Amino acid sequence: MNGFFLVVGLILCFLVFLVLYRVIFGPGVFNRIAAISAIGTKTLIILLIMGFLYNRVEMFVDISMVYALLNFIGCIAAAKYLEMEK
Amino acid sequence: MDVLSLLSILFVLGGLFFFATATIGLLRFPDFFARLHATGKGDTLAVFLCLIGLAFHEGISLTGLKIVFIAVFMFLAQPTATHAISRAGIKSGLQYWKKKEDSE
């Protein structure tokens, strides 16, 4: 089961690097925000899988929860700010 | 291998598939709204499936309950964030993508 989680985590890290293309080269700031939000959701799963691999999931689940909240709030704040920017 | 491990592997693999399709959509679609259409729905379902699979692996405990809470929270928060970004994009005047023969 640990080997399966290791493979899943590595595939997710690869997908994060693919999305990083959109963050670096994406035209305009909105594409970048959408891509960063997608990276945040992948990081959530990677953190939980790291918790299962290290057998410390009761600690990593709190970090993951805070990461989800921060990802959501940051996304909303950036959208509000750029909406007022015009 | 018992039933819970099998369910966990199935759910996590489903989530991984939807993560991959959402990433391909984010990379290949032509404009901002189409990319948001790919990630907004694909990532929501993928993160839900992955978290439910990990909760099956954890079993019934406080940690499993927290994982289920994260799943429910992401199921509410991710569409809200997608909606906020797309509304900001519309209000700041991003252009829609059109086919070549339509724009002529």
N, CA and C atoms of all chains as a GROMACS GRO file, in nm:
protein
  570
    1MET      N    1   0.084  -0.121   0.000
    1MET     CA    2   0.000   0.000   0.000
    1MET      C    3   0.087   0.125   0.000
    2ASN      N    4   0.203   0.121   0.072
    2ASN     CA    5   0.291   0.237   0.072
    2ASN      C    6   0.351   0.262  -0.065
    3GLY      N    7   0.383   0.153  -0.138
    3GLY     CA    8   0.436   0.170  -0.272
    3GLY      C    9   0.335   0.235  -0.365
    4PHE      N   10   0.209   0.194  -0.351
    4PHE     CA   11   0.102   0.256  -0.431
    4PHE      C   12   0.092   0.405  -0.402
    5PHE      N   13   0.096   0.442  -0.273
    5PHE     CA   14   0.087   0.585  -0.239
    5PHE      C   15   0.208   0.662  -0.290
    6LEU      N   16   0.325   0.597  -0.287
    6LEU     CA   17   0.446   0.664  -0.337
    6LEU      C   18   0.431   0.694  -0.486
    7VAL      N   19   0.378   0.595  -0.562
    7VAL     CA   20   0.362   0.615  -0.706
    7VAL      C   21   0.260   0.725  -0.733
    8VAL      N   22   0.149   0.725  -0.656
    8VAL     CA   23   0.047   0.829  -0.675
    8VAL      C   24   0.105   0.967  -0.646
    9GLY      N   25   0.184   0.978  -0.538
    9GLY     CA   26   0.244   1.107  -0.506
    9GLY      C   27   0.340   1.154  -0.613
   10LEU      N   28   0.418   1.061  -0.670
   10LEU     CA   29   0.512   1.101  -0.775
   10LEU      C   30   0.438   1.147  -0.900
   11ILE      N   31   0.327   1.077  -0.936
   11ILE     CA   32   0.249   1.119  -1.052
   11ILE      C   33   0.190   1.258  -1.028
   12LEU      N   34   0.144   1.283  -0.905
   12LEU     CA   35   0.088   1.415  -0.874
   12LEU      C   36   0.195   1.523  -0.883
   13CYS      N   37   0.318   1.493  -0.839
   13CYS     CA   38   0.427   1.591  -0.851
   13CYS      C   39   0.455   1.622  -0.998
   14PHE      N   40   0.451   1.518  -1.082
   14PHE     CA   41   0.470   1.539  -1.226
   14PHE      C   42   0.361   1.629  -1.283
   15LEU      N   43   0.234   1.606  -1.240
   15LEU     CA   44   0.124   1.690  -1.288
   15LEU      C   45   0.140   1.834  -1.241
   16VAL      N   46   0.194   1.853  -1.118
   16VAL     CA   47   0.219   1.990  -1.070
   16VAL      C   48   0.320   2.060  -1.161
   17PHE      N   49   0.424   1.985  -1.205
   17PHE     CA   50   0.521   2.048  -1.295
   17PHE      C   51   0.458   2.082  -1.429
   18LEU      N   52   0.362   1.998  -1.476
   18LEU     CA   53   0.293   2.032  -1.601
   18LEU      C   54   0.212   2.160  -1.585
   19VAL      N   55   0.141   2.174  -1.471
   19VAL     CA   56   0.058   2.293  -1.450
   19VAL      C   57   0.147   2.416  -1.434
   20LEU      N   58   0.269   2.396  -1.384
   20LEU     CA   59   0.361   2.509  -1.365
   20LEU      C   60   0.392   2.579  -1.498
   21TYR      N   61   0.379   2.505  -1.610
   21TYR     CA   62   0.394   2.570  -1.741
   21TYR      C   63   0.293   2.682  -1.757
   22ARG      N   64   0.167   2.655  -1.716
   22ARG     CA   65   0.061   2.756  -1.732
   22ARG      C   66   0.087   2.873  -1.637
   23VAL      N   67   0.145   2.847  -1.521
   23VAL     CA   68   0.175   2.957  -1.429
   23VAL      C   69   0.283   3.048  -1.487
   24ILE      N   70   0.385   2.990  -1.549
   24ILE     CA   71   0.498   3.072  -1.597
   24ILE      C   72   0.462   3.142  -1.727
   25PHE      N   73   0.408   3.068  -1.826
   25PHE     CA   74   0.389   3.124  -1.959
   25PHE      C   75   0.247   3.170  -1.987
   26GLY      N   76   0.152   3.140  -1.894
   26GLY     CA   77   0.012   3.166  -1.924
   26GLY      C   78  -0.015   3.312  -1.954
   27PRO      N   79  -0.089   3.342  -2.061
   27PRO     CA   80  -0.112   3.482  -2.093
   27PRO      C   81  -0.208   3.547  -1.994
   28GLY      N   82  -0.164   3.651  -1.930
   28GLY     CA   83  -0.252   3.724  -1.840
   28GLY      C   84  -0.249   3.668  -1.700
   29VAL      N   85  -0.302   3.748  -1.607
   29VAL     CA   86  -0.291   3.711  -1.466
   29VAL      C   87  -0.399   3.610  -1.426
   30PHE      N   88  -0.512   3.606  -1.498
   30PHE     CA   89  -0.621   3.517  -1.456
   30PHE      C   90  -0.586   3.372  -1.482
   31ASN      N   91  -0.518   3.346  -1.595
   31ASN     CA   92  -0.471   3.209  -1.619
   31ASN      C   93  -0.378   3.163  -1.508
   32ARG      N   94  -0.296   3.257  -1.461
   32ARG     CA   95  -0.200   3.220  -1.356
   32ARG      C   96  -0.274   3.188  -1.226
   33ILE      N   97  -0.377   3.267  -1.193
   33ILE     CA   98  -0.451   3.238  -1.069
   33ILE      C   99  -0.520   3.103  -1.078
   34ALA      N  100  -0.582   3.074  -1.193
   34ALA     CA  101  -0.650   2.945  -1.209
   34ALA      C  102  -0.552   2.830  -1.195
   35ALA      N  103  -0.432   2.846  -1.254
   35ALA     CA  104  -0.333   2.739  -1.247
   35ALA      C  105  -0.281   2.722  -1.105
   36ILE      N  106  -0.263   2.834  -1.031
   36ILE     CA  107  -0.215   2.823  -0.894
   36ILE      C  108  -0.319   2.755  -0.806
   37SER      N  109  -0.447   2.781  -0.833
   37SER     CA  110  -0.553   2.713  -0.759
   37SER      C  111  -0.548   2.562  -0.785
   38ALA      N  112  -0.523   2.526  -0.912
   38ALA     CA  113  -0.513   2.383  -0.945
   38ALA      C  114  -0.393   2.319  -0.874
   39ILE      N  115  -0.280   2.394  -0.869
   39ILE     CA  116  -0.163   2.341  -0.798
   39ILE      C  117  -0.194   2.322  -0.649
   40GLY      N  118  -0.272   2.416  -0.592
   40GLY     CA  119  -0.307   2.406  -0.451
   40GLY      C  120  -0.386   2.280  -0.420
   41THR      N  121  -0.482   2.246  -0.506
   41THR     CA  122  -0.559   2.124  -0.480
   41THR      C  123  -0.472   1.999  -0.491
   42LYS      N  124  -0.378   2.000  -0.588
   42LYS     CA  125  -0.289   1.883  -0.599
   42LYS      C  126  -0.199   1.873  -0.476
   43THR      N  127  -0.152   1.990  -0.426
   43THR     CA  128  -0.063   1.989  -0.309
   43THR      C  129  -0.134   1.934  -0.186
   44LEU      N  130  -0.266   1.961  -0.177
   44LEU     CA  131  -0.346   1.906  -0.066
   44LEU      C  132  -0.336   1.755  -0.061
   45ILE      N  133  -0.355   1.692  -0.178
   45ILE     CA  134  -0.348   1.545  -0.184
   45ILE      C  135  -0.206   1.497  -0.157
   46ILE      N  136  -0.106   1.571  -0.211
   46ILE     CA  137   0.033   1.528  -0.190
   46ILE      C  138   0.068   1.532  -0.041
   47LEU      N  139   0.019   1.637   0.030
   47LEU     CA  140   0.047   1.646   0.174
   47LEU      C  141  -0.012   1.527   0.249
   48LEU      N  142  -0.138   1.491   0.216
   48LEU     CA  143  -0.199   1.377   0.286
   48LEU      C  144  -0.125   1.248   0.256
   49ILE      N  145  -0.081   1.232   0.131
   49ILE     CA  146  -0.009   1.109   0.095
   49ILE      C  147   0.125   1.104   0.166
   50MET      N  148   0.192   1.222   0.181
   50MET     CA  149   0.314   1.227   0.259
   50MET      C  150   0.289   1.186   0.403
   51GLY      N  151   0.174   1.228   0.458
   51GLY     CA  152   0.138   1.186   0.592
   51GLY      C  153   0.125   1.036   0.605
   52PHE      N  154   0.061   0.973   0.503
   52PHE     CA  155   0.048   0.827   0.508
   52PHE      C  156   0.183   0.760   0.493
   53LEU      N  157   0.273   0.819   0.412
   53LEU     CA  158   0.404   0.756   0.393
   53LEU      C  159   0.490   0.766   0.518
   54TYR      N  160   0.480   0.880   0.590
   54TYR     CA  161   0.559   0.896   0.712
   54TYR      C  162   0.491   0.840   0.836
   55ASN      N  163   0.367   0.786   0.822
   55ASN     CA  164   0.289   0.735   0.936
   55ASN      C  165   0.259   0.844   1.039
   56ARG      N  166   0.247   0.969   0.993
   56ARG     CA  167   0.215   1.079   1.084
   56ARG      C  168   0.092   1.152   1.034
   57VAL      N  169  -0.011   1.078   0.990
   57VAL     CA  170  -0.121   1.141   0.918
   57VAL      C  171  -0.202   1.232   1.008
   58GLU      N  172  -0.202   1.205   1.141
   58GLU     CA  173  -0.282   1.289   1.230
   58GLU      C  174  -0.223   1.429   1.241
   59MET      N  175  -0.094   1.447   1.205
   59MET     CA  176  -0.036   1.581   1.200
   59MET      C  177  -0.058   1.643   1.063
   60PHE      N  178  -0.037   1.562   0.956
   60PHE     CA  179  -0.043   1.618   0.822
   60PHE      C  180  -0.185   1.656   0.782
   61VAL      N  181  -0.286   1.594   0.844
   61VAL     CA  182  -0.422   1.626   0.803
   61VAL      C  183  -0.458   1.768   0.846
   62ASP      N  184  -0.401   1.815   0.957
   62ASP     CA  185  -0.426   1.954   0.999
   62ASP      C  186  -0.359   2.052   0.903
   63ILE      N  187  -0.234   2.020   0.864
   63ILE     CA  188  -0.165   2.106   0.767
   63ILE      C  189  -0.243   2.112   0.637
   64SER      N  190  -0.295   1.997   0.596
   64SER     CA  191  -0.370   1.990   0.471
   64SER      C  192  -0.499   2.072   0.479
   65MET      N  193  -0.563   2.068   0.596
   65MET     CA  194  -0.687   2.145   0.613
   65MET      C  195  -0.658   2.295   0.605
   66VAL      N  196  -0.550   2.339   0.672
   66VAL     CA  197  -0.513   2.480   0.667
   66VAL      C  198  -0.476   2.520   0.525
   67TYR      N  199  -0.410   2.429   0.453
   67TYR     CA  200  -0.373   2.458   0.315
   67TYR      C  201  -0.495   2.478   0.227
   68ALA      N  202  -0.599   2.394   0.250
   68ALA     CA  203  -0.722   2.409   0.172
   68ALA      C  204  -0.787   2.544   0.199
   69LEU      N  205  -0.793   2.583   0.328
   69LEU     CA  206  -0.854   2.712   0.362
   69LEU      C  207  -0.776   2.827   0.301
   70LEU      N  208  -0.642   2.821   0.310
   70LEU     CA  209  -0.560   2.931   0.258
   70LEU      C  210  -0.570   2.941   0.107
   71ASN      N  211  -0.577   2.824   0.040
   71ASN     CA  212  -0.591   2.823  -0.105
   71ASN      C  213  -0.721   2.891  -0.147
   72PHE      N  214  -0.829   2.857  -0.077
   72PHE     CA  215  -0.960   2.914  -0.109
   72PHE      C  216  -0.961   3.065  -0.085
   73ILE      N  217  -0.910   3.107   0.034
   73ILE     CA  218  -0.916   3.249   0.068
   73ILE      C  219  -0.826   3.331  -0.024
   74GLY      N  220  -0.708   3.276  -0.056
   74GLY     CA  221  -0.619   3.347  -0.147
   74GLY      C  222  -0.678   3.364  -0.285
   75CYS      N  223  -0.746   3.259  -0.331
   75CYS     CA  224  -0.810   3.265  -0.463
   75CYS      C  225  -0.917   3.373  -0.465
   76ILE      N  226  -1.003   3.374  -0.362
   76ILE     CA  227  -1.111   3.473  -0.355
   76ILE      C  228  -1.053   3.614  -0.347
   77ALA      N  229  -0.948   3.632  -0.264
   77ALA     CA  230  -0.890   3.765  -0.246
   77ALA      C  231  -0.829   3.816  -0.375
   78ALA      N  232  -0.756   3.728  -0.447
   78ALA     CA  233  -0.695   3.772  -0.573
   78ALA      C  234  -0.802   3.807  -0.675
   79ALA      N  235  -0.911   3.727  -0.679
   79ALA     CA  236  -1.018   3.757  -0.774
   79ALA      C  237  -1.083   3.891  -0.741
   80LYS      N  238  -1.108   3.918  -0.612
   80LYS     CA  239  -1.170   4.045  -0.574
   80LYS      C  240  -1.079   4.162  -0.610
   81TYR      N  241  -0.949   4.147  -0.579
   81TYR     CA  242  -0.855   4.257  -0.604
   81TYR      C  243  -0.847   4.289  -0.753
   82LEU      N  244  -0.837   4.185  -0.837
   82LEU     CA  245  -0.823   4.211  -0.979
   82LEU      C  246  -0.953   4.258  -1.040
   83GLU      N  247  -1.066   4.226  -0.974
   83GLU     CA  248  -1.194   4.275  -1.024
   83GLU      C  249  -1.204   4.426  -1.001
   84MET      N  250  -1.152   4.473  -0.885
   84MET     CA  251  -1.153   4.617  -0.860
   84MET      C  252  -1.049   4.690  -0.943
   85GLU      N  253  -0.952   4.617  -0.996
   85GLU     CA  254  -0.836   4.680  -1.060
   85GLU      C  255  -0.876   4.758  -1.185
   86LYS      N  256  -0.946   4.697  -1.273
   86LYS     CA  257  -0.995   4.742  -1.406
   86LYS      C  258  -0.940   4.874  -1.456
   87MET      N  259  -0.560  -0.881   0.061
   87MET     CA  260  -0.607  -0.742   0.049
   87MET      C  261  -0.757  -0.737   0.074
   88ASP      N  262  -0.796  -0.659   0.170
   88ASP     CA  263  -0.938  -0.658   0.206
   88ASP      C  264  -1.014  -0.557   0.119
   89VAL      N  265  -1.145  -0.546   0.149
   89VAL     CA  266  -1.233  -0.469   0.062
   89VAL      C  267  -1.202  -0.320   0.072
   90LEU      N  268  -1.169  -0.273   0.195
   90LEU     CA  269  -1.146  -0.130   0.214
   90LEU      C  270  -1.024  -0.083   0.138
   91SER      N  271  -0.917  -0.164   0.136
   91SER     CA  272  -0.798  -0.127   0.060
   91SER      C  273  -0.828  -0.121  -0.088
   92LEU      N  274  -0.909  -0.217  -0.136
   92LEU     CA  275  -0.945  -0.219  -0.278
   92LEU      C  276  -1.026  -0.095  -0.314
   93LEU      N  277  -1.124  -0.059  -0.227
   93LEU     CA  278  -1.204   0.061  -0.252
   93LEU      C  279  -1.115   0.185  -0.252
   94SER      N  280  -1.021   0.190  -0.157
   94SER     CA  281  -0.931   0.304  -0.148
   94SER      C  282  -0.849   0.319  -0.276
   95ILE      N  283  -0.794   0.205  -0.325
   95ILE     CA  284  -0.712   0.211  -0.446
   95ILE      C  285  -0.796   0.255  -0.565
   96LEU      N  286  -0.922   0.204  -0.573
   96LEU     CA  287  -1.009   0.241  -0.686
   96LEU      C  288  -1.039   0.390  -0.683
   97PHE      N  289  -1.074   0.443  -0.564
   97PHE     CA  290  -1.111   0.585  -0.556
   97PHE      C  291  -0.991   0.674  -0.588
   98VAL      N  292  -0.874   0.638  -0.534
   98VAL     CA  293  -0.756   0.723  -0.557
   98VAL      C  294  -0.716   0.720  -0.705
   99LEU      N  295  -0.730   0.601  -0.768
   99LEU     CA  296  -0.697   0.594  -0.910
   99LEU      C  297  -0.795   0.676  -0.994
  100GLY      N  298  -0.924   0.674  -0.956
  100GLY     CA  299  -1.021   0.758  -1.026
  100GLY      C  300  -0.988   0.905  -1.011
  101GLY      N  301  -0.951   0.945  -0.890
  101GLY     CA  302  -0.913   1.084  -0.868
  101GLY      C  303  -0.791   1.122  -0.949
  102LEU      N  304  -0.696   1.030  -0.960
  102LEU     CA  305  -0.574   1.057  -1.037
  102LEU      C  306  -0.607   1.075  -1.185
  103PHE      N  307  -0.701   0.993  -1.235
  103PHE     CA  308  -0.744   1.006  -1.375
  103PHE      C  309  -0.804   1.144  -1.400
  104PHE      N  310  -0.892   1.190  -1.306
  104PHE     CA  311  -0.954   1.320  -1.328
  104PHE      C  312  -0.854   1.434  -1.312
  105PHE      N  313  -0.754   1.416  -1.222
  105PHE     CA  314  -0.647   1.517  -1.213
  105PHE      C  315  -0.573   1.527  -1.346
  106ALA      N  316  -0.545   1.411  -1.406
  106ALA     CA  317  -0.470   1.412  -1.533
  106ALA      C  318  -0.550   1.480  -1.642
  107THR      N  319  -0.682   1.449  -1.651
  107THR     CA  320  -0.763   1.512  -1.757
  107THR      C  321  -0.776   1.662  -1.734
  108ALA      N  322  -0.789   1.704  -1.606
  108ALA     CA  323  -0.800   1.847  -1.579
  108ALA      C  324  -0.670   1.918  -1.616
  109THR      N  325  -0.556   1.853  -1.591
  109THR     CA  326  -0.428   1.914  -1.627
  109THR      C  327  -0.413   1.927  -1.777
  110ILE      N  328  -0.453   1.822  -1.850
  110ILE     CA  329  -0.445   1.828  -1.997
  110ILE      C  330  -0.536   1.940  -2.049
  111GLY      N  331  -0.656   1.951  -1.989
  111GLY     CA  332  -0.746   2.059  -2.031
  111GLY      C  333  -0.687   2.196  -2.002
  112LEU      N  334  -0.624   2.211  -1.885
  112LEU     CA  335  -0.564   2.341  -1.851
  112LEU      C  336  -0.451   2.376  -1.946
  113LEU      N  337  -0.381   2.274  -1.995
  113LEU     CA  338  -0.268   2.305  -2.084
  113LEU      C  339  -0.313   2.327  -2.227
  114ARG      N  340  -0.418   2.258  -2.274
  114ARG     CA  341  -0.446   2.253  -2.417
  114ARG      C  342  -0.562   2.340  -2.462
  115PHE      N  343  -0.652   2.382  -2.372
  115PHE     CA  344  -0.769   2.455  -2.418
  115PHE      C  345  -0.732   2.596  -2.463
  116PRO      N  346  -0.810   2.655  -2.553
  116PRO     CA  347  -0.763   2.777  -2.620
  116PRO      C  348  -0.776   2.906  -2.541
  117ASP      N  349  -0.878   2.923  -2.456
  117ASP     CA  350  -0.887   3.051  -2.386
  117ASP      C  351  -0.914   3.030  -2.239
  118PHE      N  352  -0.923   3.141  -2.166
  118PHE     CA  353  -0.928   3.137  -2.019
  118PHE      C  354  -1.050   3.064  -1.967
  119PHE      N  355  -1.168   3.092  -2.027
  119PHE     CA  356  -1.291   3.033  -1.974
  119PHE      C  357  -1.296   2.884  -1.999
  120ALA      N  358  -1.244   2.839  -2.113
  120ALA     CA  359  -1.242   2.695  -2.140
  120ALA      C  360  -1.147   2.624  -2.044
  121ARG      N  361  -1.032   2.690  -2.014
  121ARG     CA  362  -0.940   2.629  -1.917
  121ARG      C  363  -1.003   2.620  -1.779
  122LEU      N  364  -1.077   2.725  -1.742
  122LEU     CA  365  -1.143   2.724  -1.612
  122LEU      C  366  -1.252   2.618  -1.607
  123HIS      N  367  -1.317   2.593  -1.722
  123HIS     CA  368  -1.417   2.488  -1.731
  123HIS      C  369  -1.352   2.352  -1.705
  124ALA      N  370  -1.229   2.334  -1.755
  124ALA     CA  371  -1.162   2.205  -1.733
  124ALA      C  372  -1.122   2.190  -1.587
  125THR      N  373  -1.053   2.290  -1.530
  125THR     CA  374  -1.001   2.272  -1.395
  125THR      C  375  -1.110   2.283  -1.290
  126GLY      N  376  -1.209   2.368  -1.313
  126GLY     CA  377  -1.312   2.388  -1.211
  126GLY      C  378  -1.386   2.262  -1.180
  127LYS      N  379  -1.426   2.188  -1.284
  127LYS     CA  380  -1.502   2.066  -1.259
  127LYS      C  381  -1.413   1.946  -1.236
  128GLY      N  382  -1.307   1.934  -1.318
  128GLY     CA  383  -1.220   1.818  -1.306
  128GLY      C  384  -1.150   1.810  -1.172
  129ASP      N  385  -1.094   1.924  -1.126
  129ASP     CA  386  -1.023   1.922  -0.999
  129ASP      C  387  -1.116   1.899  -0.882
  130THR      N  388  -1.239   1.952  -0.890
  130THR     CA  389  -1.333   1.932  -0.779
  130THR      C  390  -1.363   1.784  -0.761
  131LEU      N  391  -1.398   1.717  -0.872
  131LEU     CA  392  -1.430   1.575  -0.862
  131LEU      C  393  -1.307   1.494  -0.823
  132ALA      N  394  -1.190   1.535  -0.876
  132ALA     CA  395  -1.069   1.458  -0.849
  132ALA      C  396  -1.030   1.467  -0.702
  133VAL      N  397  -1.037   1.589  -0.646
  133VAL     CA  398  -0.997   1.602  -0.506
  133VAL      C  399  -1.097   1.532  -0.416
  134PHE      N  400  -1.225   1.532  -0.454
  134PHE     CA  401  -1.325   1.461  -0.376
  134PHE      C  402  -1.298   1.311  -0.377
  135LEU      N  403  -1.271   1.256  -0.496
  135LEU     CA  404  -1.247   1.112  -0.505
  135LEU      C  405  -1.121   1.071  -0.429
  136CYS      N  406  -1.013   1.151  -0.445
  136CYS     CA  407  -0.888   1.118  -0.376
  136CYS      C  408  -0.906   1.121  -0.225
  137LEU      N  409  -0.976   1.224  -0.174
  137LEU     CA  410  -0.991   1.234  -0.029
  137LEU      C  411  -1.080   1.123   0.025
  138ILE      N  412  -1.184   1.084  -0.049
  138ILE     CA  413  -1.268   0.974  -0.002
  138ILE      C  414  -1.188   0.844  -0.002
  139GLY      N  415  -1.103   0.825  -0.104
  139GLY     CA  416  -1.019   0.706  -0.105
  139GLY      C  417  -0.923   0.702   0.012
  140LEU      N  418  -0.861   0.818   0.043
  140LEU     CA  419  -0.769   0.822   0.158
  140LEU      C  420  -0.844   0.802   0.288
  141ALA      N  421  -0.968   0.849   0.297
  141ALA     CA  422  -1.047   0.827   0.419
  141ALA      C  423  -1.081   0.680   0.435
  142PHE      N  424  -1.107   0.609   0.324
  142PHE     CA  425  -1.127   0.464   0.332
  142PHE      C  426  -1.004   0.395   0.384
  143HIS      N  427  -0.886   0.442   0.340
  143HIS     CA  428  -0.763   0.380   0.389
  143HIS      C  429  -0.742   0.407   0.537
  144GLU      N  430  -0.779   0.528   0.582
  144GLU     CA  431  -0.757   0.564   0.722
  144GLU      C  432  -0.852   0.490   0.814
  145GLY      N  433  -0.978   0.472   0.771
  145GLY     CA  434  -1.074   0.405   0.856
  145GLY      C  435  -1.149   0.505   0.944
  146ILE      N  436  -1.234   0.452   1.033
  146ILE     CA  437  -1.317   0.539   1.116
  146ILE      C  438  -1.236   0.586   1.236
  147SER      N  439  -1.200   0.715   1.234
  147SER     CA  440  -1.129   0.774   1.347
  147SER      C  441  -1.145   0.925   1.334
  148LEU      N  442  -1.081   1.000   1.423
  148LEU     CA  443  -1.089   1.146   1.415
  148LEU      C  444  -1.020   1.197   1.289
  149THR      N  445  -0.908   1.131   1.253
  149THR     CA  446  -0.836   1.172   1.133
  149THR      C  447  -0.919   1.148   1.007
  150GLY      N  448  -0.985   1.032   1.002
  150GLY     CA  449  -1.072   1.004   0.888
  150GLY      C  450  -1.186   1.103   0.878
  151LEU      N  451  -1.238   1.142   0.994
  151LEU     CA  452  -1.347   1.241   0.996
  151LEU      C  453  -1.296   1.375   0.944
  152LYS      N  454  -1.172   1.411   0.981
  152LYS     CA  455  -1.116   1.536   0.931
  152LYS      C  456  -1.097   1.532   0.780
  153ILE      N  457  -1.054   1.415   0.729
  153ILE     CA  458  -1.036   1.402   0.584
  153ILE      C  459  -1.169   1.419   0.513
  154VAL      N  460  -1.276   1.359   0.570
  154VAL     CA  461  -1.408   1.375   0.509
  154VAL      C  462  -1.453   1.521   0.514
  155PHE      N  463  -1.418   1.590   0.625
  155PHE     CA  464  -1.451   1.732   0.635
  155PHE      C  465  -1.380   1.812   0.528
  156ILE      N  466  -1.251   1.780   0.502
  156ILE     CA  467  -1.179   1.851   0.396
  156ILE      C  468  -1.246   1.826   0.262
  157ALA      N  469  -1.292   1.701   0.239
  157ALA     CA  470  -1.358   1.668   0.112
  157ALA      C  471  -1.484   1.752   0.093
  158VAL      N  472  -1.566   1.759   0.199
  158VAL     CA  473  -1.691   1.837   0.188
  158VAL      C  474  -1.660   1.985   0.168
  159PHE      N  475  -1.558   2.035   0.241
  159PHE     CA  476  -1.521   2.175   0.228
  159PHE      C  477  -1.472   2.206   0.088
  160MET      N  478  -1.388   2.118   0.031
  160MET     CA  479  -1.338   2.144  -0.105
  160MET      C  480  -1.451   2.137  -0.205
  161PHE      N  481  -1.549   2.048  -0.179
  161PHE     CA  482  -1.663   2.037  -0.271
  161PHE      C  483  -1.743   2.166  -0.272
  162LEU      N  484  -1.744   2.241  -0.160
  162LEU     CA  485  -1.812   2.372  -0.160
  162LEU      C  486  -1.720   2.482  -0.209
  163ALA      N  487  -1.592   2.478  -0.170
  163ALA     CA  488  -1.504   2.593  -0.191
  163ALA      C  489  -1.454   2.604  -0.334
  164GLN      N  490  -1.428   2.490  -0.397
  164GLN     CA  491  -1.367   2.493  -0.530
  164GLN      C  492  -1.458   2.556  -0.636
  165PRO      N  493  -1.588   2.521  -0.644
  165PRO     CA  494  -1.674   2.592  -0.739
  165PRO      C  495  -1.689   2.740  -0.706
  166THR      N  496  -1.689   2.776  -0.577
  166THR     CA  497  -1.699   2.917  -0.541
  166THR      C  498  -1.578   2.995  -0.591
  167ALA      N  499  -1.459   2.939  -0.571
  167ALA     CA  500  -1.338   3.006  -0.616
  167ALA      C  501  -1.337   3.018  -0.768
  168THR      N  502  -1.379   2.911  -0.837
  168THR     CA  503  -1.386   2.915  -0.983
  168THR      C  504  -1.481   3.023  -1.032
  169HIS      N  505  -1.597   3.032  -0.964
  169HIS     CA  506  -1.695   3.134  -1.000
  169HIS      C  507  -1.638   3.274  -0.980
  170ALA      N  508  -1.567   3.295  -0.868
  170ALA     CA  509  -1.512   3.429  -0.839
  170ALA      C  510  -1.408   3.467  -0.945
  171ILE      N  511  -1.320   3.372  -0.981
  171ILE     CA  512  -1.218   3.404  -1.082
  171ILE      C  513  -1.281   3.435  -1.216
  172SER      N  514  -1.382   3.352  -1.255
  172SER     CA  515  -1.441   3.373  -1.388
  172SER      C  516  -1.518   3.503  -1.392
  173ARG      N  517  -1.583   3.542  -1.280
  173ARG     CA  518  -1.654   3.670  -1.279
  173ARG      C  519  -1.556   3.786  -1.286
  174ALA      N  520  -1.441   3.773  -1.218
  174ALA     CA  521  -1.340   3.879  -1.230
  174ALA      C  522  -1.288   3.888  -1.372
  175GLY      N  523  -1.272   3.772  -1.438
  175GLY     CA  524  -1.227   3.773  -1.576
  175GLY      C  525  -1.325   3.840  -1.669
  176ILE      N  526  -1.456   3.813  -1.648
  176ILE     CA  527  -1.557   3.877  -1.734
  176ILE      C  528  -1.559   4.026  -1.710
  177LYS      N  529  -1.552   4.067  -1.582
  177LYS     CA  530  -1.563   4.210  -1.552
  177LYS      C  531  -1.442   4.288  -1.599
  178SER      N  532  -1.325   4.222  -1.606
  178SER     CA  533  -1.209   4.296  -1.656
  178SER      C  534  -1.193   4.278  -1.806
  179GLY      N  535  -1.296   4.223  -1.873
  179GLY     CA  536  -1.301   4.232  -2.018
  179GLY      C  537  -1.215   4.134  -2.094
  180LEU      N  538  -1.205   4.007  -2.047
  180LEU     CA  539  -1.135   3.907  -2.127
  180LEU      C  540  -1.222   3.867  -2.246
  181GLN      N  541  -1.157   3.841  -2.359
  181GLN     CA  542  -1.231   3.806  -2.480
  181GLN      C  543  -1.259   3.656  -2.484
  182TYR      N  544  -1.377   3.620  -2.536
  182TYR     CA  545  -1.408   3.479  -2.558
  182TYR      C  546  -1.333   3.429  -2.680
  183TRP      N  547  -1.310   3.298  -2.680
  183TRP     CA  548  -1.246   3.235  -2.795
  183TRP      C  549  -1.352   3.202  -2.897
  184LYS      N  550  -1.322   3.230  -3.024
  184LYS     CA  551  -1.416   3.194  -3.130
  184LYS      C  552  -1.343   3.112  -3.236
  185LYS      N  553  -1.422   3.033  -3.309
  185LYS     CA  554  -1.363   2.961  -3.421
  185LYS      C  555  -1.323   3.059  -3.529
  186LYS      N  556  -1.231   3.016  -3.614
  186LYS     CA  557  -1.178   3.106  -3.716
  186LYS      C  558  -1.288   3.149  -3.815
  187GLU      N  559  -1.374   3.053  -3.859
  187GLU     CA  560  -1.473   3.089  -3.961
  187GLU      C  561  -1.586   3.172  -3.901
  188ASP      N  562  -1.606   3.165  -3.767
  188ASP     CA  563  -1.709   3.248  -3.706
  188ASP      C  564  -1.665   3.393  -3.697
  189SER      N  565  -1.536   3.416  -3.675
  189SER     CA  566  -1.491   3.552  -3.652
  189SER      C  567  -1.479   3.630  -3.782
  190GLU      N  568  -1.482   3.561  -3.897
  190GLU     CA  569  -1.472   3.634  -4.023
  190GLU      C  570  -1.605   3.700  -4.061
   0.00000   0.00000   0.00000
